[in-house]
Amino acid sequence: MIPVLICVLISLSAAASDLGTLYPELEHSRTIYITENGPQLSVVAEQPKVVSRRGANVTLPCKIQRDQSLAPSRRMRIKWTKLTSDYLTEVDVFVAMDYHKRSYGSFHGRVHLQGSSPMDASLVITDITLEDYGRYKCEVIDGLEDGTAVVSLDLEGVVFPYFPRLGRYNLNFYDAERACHNQDAIVASIDQLYDAWQEGMDWCNAGWLSDGSVQYPVITPREPCGGKNMVPGIRNYGQRDKDRNHYDVFCFTSYYKGRFYYLIHPSKLTYDEAVRACQKDGAQIAKVGQMYAAWKLLGFDRCDAGWLADGSVRYPISNPRRRCSPTEAAVRFNGFPDKKHKLYGAYCFKSLN
Ligand SMILES: *[C@@H]1O[C@H](CO)[C@@H](O)[C@H](O)[C@H]1NC(C)=O
């Protein structure tokens, strides 16, 4: 074993009175310097970011590197936490010490250590949910030594702007969380909105993001969207009051387990008829998030306006053509018509679970 050099320097104000006049801030201070042969334990994530999708299994990498001069590990503790979207707190995910293992909250029964070697602290998460998106911290504690690494879990998916039947700018932050959830989605993060903007999202209504800020993406600067002379970018209203301020929301969703489809039916339907027709087909009326996921991730294309669960009428176009969104691939929105109008078809969703 290589001896570890520990050098302690104590400067007491009495013994170092001339130092004290030279460096008054050192007076009464006691400085302890500890020199060692570098850190004896370090923790690394071989990849800082892992990309997966809803429903898949993922491994968050975390490798322990221990100095060989260290005595064989007695009790190494491995702890995984998740950073909240505002990065202010951490949520427990998993803890392992010796043979004791514990998983927490929504991760219960879905997480375990990969354990390919004693130095492997990688975490496996099965059946990924939208809420699993975010940053995770791997922390290893070995006696007095301690190391951490951070890994981001990114999900393939789609961001969409949303407001409910109530109309524009009617959601406080908590309403916004519910609104996305009701459409099979979560509130998007700023990173997800940024990616969507890079892919061409241009939307002139401000919406909540998961960190409690309110922003919107602009590709073509124009007067009603922050000004004609601004550069393209994401306009940021900053952090807003989560209870009192009301905006739209940007939702995020990923792949689903199920089948999204347009119901073939002999006549046009009212909203209630659409709900019943889907049920009769062994399905449910589809949610807005499911239409966006089918359109963006599976290339779904249908030029028929149909009812969705929130009472809106939309249709997804992947191949722009005359009379069907001629200029761009998009989910077209016909608003929230009178639910009694017998004018539209129905989009249904059959879950595979
Ligand atoms: C995920 O892992 C579980 C258990 O280890 C397995 O049963 C399941 O088939 C896996 N799912 C996928 C999508 O690979």
The ligand as an SDF file (V2000), in Angstrom:
LIG
                    3D

 14 14  0  0  0  0  0  0  0  0999 V2000
  -37.8470   -4.7150  -19.7250 C   0  0  0  0  0  0  0  0  0  0  0  0
  -37.3620   -5.5670  -18.7170 O   0  0  0  0  0  0  0  0  0  0  0  0
  -38.3540   -6.4690  -18.2270 C   0  0  0  0  0  0  0  0  0  0  0  0
  -37.8180   -7.1750  -17.0020 C   0  0  0  0  0  0  0  0  0  0  0  0
  -36.4360   -7.1780  -16.9460 O   0  0  0  0  0  0  0  0  0  0  0  0
  -38.7390   -7.4100  -19.3460 C   0  0  0  0  0  0  0  0  0  0  0  0
  -39.7050   -8.3300  -18.8790 O   0  0  0  0  0  0  0  0  0  0  0  0
  -39.3100   -6.5750  -20.4890 C   0  0  0  0  0  0  0  0  0  0  0  0
  -39.6000   -7.4100  -21.5910 O   0  0  0  0  0  0  0  0  0  0  0  0
  -38.3360   -5.4950  -20.9120 C   0  0  0  0  0  0  0  0  0  0  0  0
  -39.0350   -4.6100  -21.8190 N   0  0  0  0  0  0  0  0  0  0  0  0
  -38.5260   -4.2050  -22.9760 C   0  0  0  0  0  0  0  0  0  0  0  0
  -39.3600   -3.2810  -23.7820 C   0  0  0  0  0  0  0  0  0  0  0  0
  -37.4280   -4.5710  -23.3790 O   0  0  0  0  0  0  0  0  0  0  0  0
  1  2  1  0
  1 10  1  0
  2  3  1  0
  3  4  1  0
  3  6  1  0
  4  5  1  0
  6  7  1  0
  6  8  1  0
  8  9  1  0
  8 10  1  0
 10 11  1  0
 11 12  1  0
 12 13  1  0
 12 14  2  0
M  END
$$$$
